[in-house]
Amino acid sequence: MNKKEADQIIKNYKPHPGFYDLSERPATLTKVEYIKLLKIQAYLAWQENNKKYLIKWEPIQWQEMKELSADYQGIVAEHWDVNKL
């Protein structure tokens, strides 16, 4: 990913309903780490729409999504003041 692509990802970010608003990058994350977190959030939000299917037909993938979500929440709690989110 080049600088232009990275800047475009950040510029196009919109918070997903039910997820933390990560519009402001904390100084504790590099730009690359921040972009990865934005992509993880988008992926989790997208998979949330497939929740019933995953639970019924892809339980291993559902378990992996829960683990990814827990990791994501831990990173958010570490770098953002979740009481203000």
N, C-alpha and C positions, 0 to 999 in steps of 0.2 A: 504494500500500500504506500503510495506516495503522499506528499504533504497535501496536495490538492484534494485527493480522495479522502484523506483524514479530516480535513477542514469541512468537506461536504457532509460527511457523516455527522459531525458535531452540529453543523448548521441545520441539518434536516431533522435533528432529534425532536421528538414530541413525546411527552410523558404518556405512558399507557395507563388506561383506567385500572385502578387497583394496584398500581405499582408506584414506587417512590419517584418523585420528580428529580431527575439527575441532571437538570439543565445546567447547573453550575459545577464545573470541574474543581474539586478540591486540590489545593496545592500539594497534598500528600500523594497524589496519583500522577503518573506521567501521562502524556497525551495518548500514548499507545494503550496503557492500562485502562484509561478512561473509555476509550473507544471500544475496547474489548467488553467492558462492563455494559456499555450501551447496546452492543450487539447481543450480549447474553440476555439483557432485559427484553429486547425485541423478540428473541427466540422463545423465551419463556411465555411472553404474552401471546405469541402465535400458537404455541403448544397448548395454552390454556383453552383455546377454542376446540382443541381435539381431545380434551380431557376424558370425556365418556368413552370415546373410541380407545384411547390408550389404556384406560383402566380395564376395559373388557378384553381387548384383543392384543395389546402390547404391554403386559404388566411389567416386564423387565425395563422397557423404555420409560414407563411411568415412574418406576422406582428411580431410574437415573435422573429423570426430570426433577423429582423431589430432592435428590441429593444436590443437583446443580442449583436449585432454588435456595436450598439451605446455605450453600457456599456463597451465592450471590448476596443473600441477606446479611451474612457475616461481613462481607466486604463493604457493603453499604453502611452497616452499623459502625464499622471501623473508621470509615473516611467521611461520613456525613453525620451531622447531629440529627439523629432520627426523631428526636423530640420536636424538631422544627419542620420535619418533612410532612 
